[in-house]
Amino acid sequence: MSNPSNISYVFESDEVIYSSSHIVTASSEDISTLKALSEKNPRKRCRLCAHPDSQNTLHDMLIVHGKGAYVRPHKHIGKSESLHVIEGTALMLIFDDMGNITRSAQLGELSSNNMFFYRMPEDVFHSLIITSEWFVFHESTTGPFDSTKTEFPDWAPDNDDDEAIATYQNMLVNSIDDRDPSSPLKSKT
């Protein structure tokens, strides 16, 4: 694997990489490496964690999602997160507890004139639909990581049902399009 920033990579899984470097830096070549790893991953995603381990109190991650990556709606119990777009576009969706969309926004890098940053408060169901070939972003949240503090609703498909995911994401995009006929997400058929 290319390592232009001289980061000492430690692979926790196909999707999660830590750095053992004291000072973590990243370049466009590192992003290319994360994209290449994402292409080999069934969930089309990969992250470089700048924090030393899952028990750290601050988690900074450089995350890459390929088009088609499913970000299941979820909420974080007792913790907020922030996201800063580096490259690409995605639709951000906010849901009430019943699964109704209460807010949506197109995200993109600063030069896109879309929203390029958000801070998501705790206990809010949210998701992303990737609308470009690649969506690259920096995410920060508090640690330590505890999977029991992430809640997934019954009204959204599990990660392992590709057909249900495609149907669900199309329904979400169409519901946004129905509210805004000028939506750039409108299907071209």
N, C-alpha and C positions, 0 to 999 in steps of 0.2 A: 504494500500500500504506500502511495506517495505520502510524504510527510514534510511538506515545505516549511512549516513553522517550527520544525524540530520538536513537536509535541510527542511525549512518550505516551502512546495510546495503550490503554488497558481495556480490553473488550469484556464487558459484563454479559452481553448477548449480541445477537445480530443487529439489534436496534439501539443499544446503549453502550457508549464508549466514554470512559473516564480518561483524564489526563493525570499523569503522575508528576507533571512539571509544576514547579512552584509558581511560576507566572505563566498563565495560559494565554496564548495569542492565537488568532486564526486569520487566514488569508483566503483569497478567492480560490486558491488551489485546494485548501482544506475543504471548502464548500463543495468543490468538484469531487473530492474524495468521498464526502458524505453522500452526494448524489449517486455516485457509483455504487456505494454500499446499499443505498435505498433501493436501487434498481434490482438488486439481488434478493431483497427482503420481500416476503409475501405481503406484508402490510405497507410496503412502499414508504418507509420512514426510517430515519436514523437521527440520533442526537449525540452531540459531543458535550459532555458535562464538564464545566469548568471548575465545579466544586470537587473536593477530593474524594468524597464518598456520600452515600445516601443519608448518613447521619448528620451531615453538616447543617448548620442553621440557615444558610442562604444557598439556594440552588440557582445557578446561572447555566443556561443551556443554549447551545446553538443547534437548532432543529431544522431538519429538511423533511418535507413531505412531498412525494410525487403526486401528480394528478391521479385521482382515483383512491388516494389514501383516505380511509374512513376515520374520522374523529367522532367517535360515538358521543352523543350528548352526555354531559356529566356535570357534576358540581363538586367542589372541594369543601369539605366540612371544616370550618374554622380557619381557613386560609385563603388569601387572595393570590392573584397572579398578574403579572404584566407581560405584554407581548409587544415587541417592536419588529416591524417587517423590514427585512433586508432585501428580499427579492421576490417577485411574483405577486399573485393576487389570490385572495380567498374571500369567501362570503362568511362573515361572522353572524351567528344566530344566537339569540337569547330566548329562552323558553320559560313559561311559567311551569308550575309543578305538574300540570296536566298535559304538557307537551305542546301547548299553543305558542307560536312565535310571538314574542312581545316586542322584539327589536331585531333589526338586521342592518348590516352595513358592509359595503365592499371595502376590503382592506387591500392596500398595496404599498409599495415603497414610496418614499417621500415625493419623488418626482412624478408620481402617478396622479397626484391631487386627490387620491382616496385617503381614508383614514389610515395612518401608518402605525398607530400606537393605541393600545387600550390597557386599562387596569381593571381587571374583573374582580368584583368584590366576592367575598366568601358566600357560599350557599346559593349560588345562581347557576342554573342549568345553562350550559353554553356548548357550542360546537363550531366547527369550521367545515366548509365545503371548499376544497381546493379548485380554483378556476383557471389556473395556469399550469404549464408543464411542471413547474417546480414552485414550491412555496418555502422560502427560507426565512426563519425568524429567530430572534433572541427572546427567550422566556426566562423570567425570574419569579421565584416563589420562595416561601419559607420552608425550611426543613425541620426536622428530619422527614424523609419520605416514609409514608405509612399508607399502604394501599387500602386500608380499611377507612381512610378519610376521603376517599373518592367514591361518590355515589353515582351509579348508572340507573336510569329510570327503566321501568318495564315497557314504556311506550316507544322505545327506540330499539332497533335490532341489535343483536349481539354481533361481535366482530367476526364471527365465523360463518355468517349466512350471506354470501355475496349477492344472491338474487334479492333477498329482502332489503339489503343495504341499498342496492341500485334503485329499487322501487321507492324506498323511503326518501333517498336524496332527491330523486326526480320530483316526488310529491312536495318536498320542502321548497325546491327551486320554483316549481310551478305556483306554489302559494305566494311566494314573493313576487313573481311575475304578475299574478292576478291583482296584487295590490298596486303594482307599478308597471304599467304596460310599456314604459320606456326602459325597463330594466335591461342592462347589458347581458343578463343571464338568459334572456328569452331564447328558447330553442329555435334554431333555424331549420325548418323542415320543408 
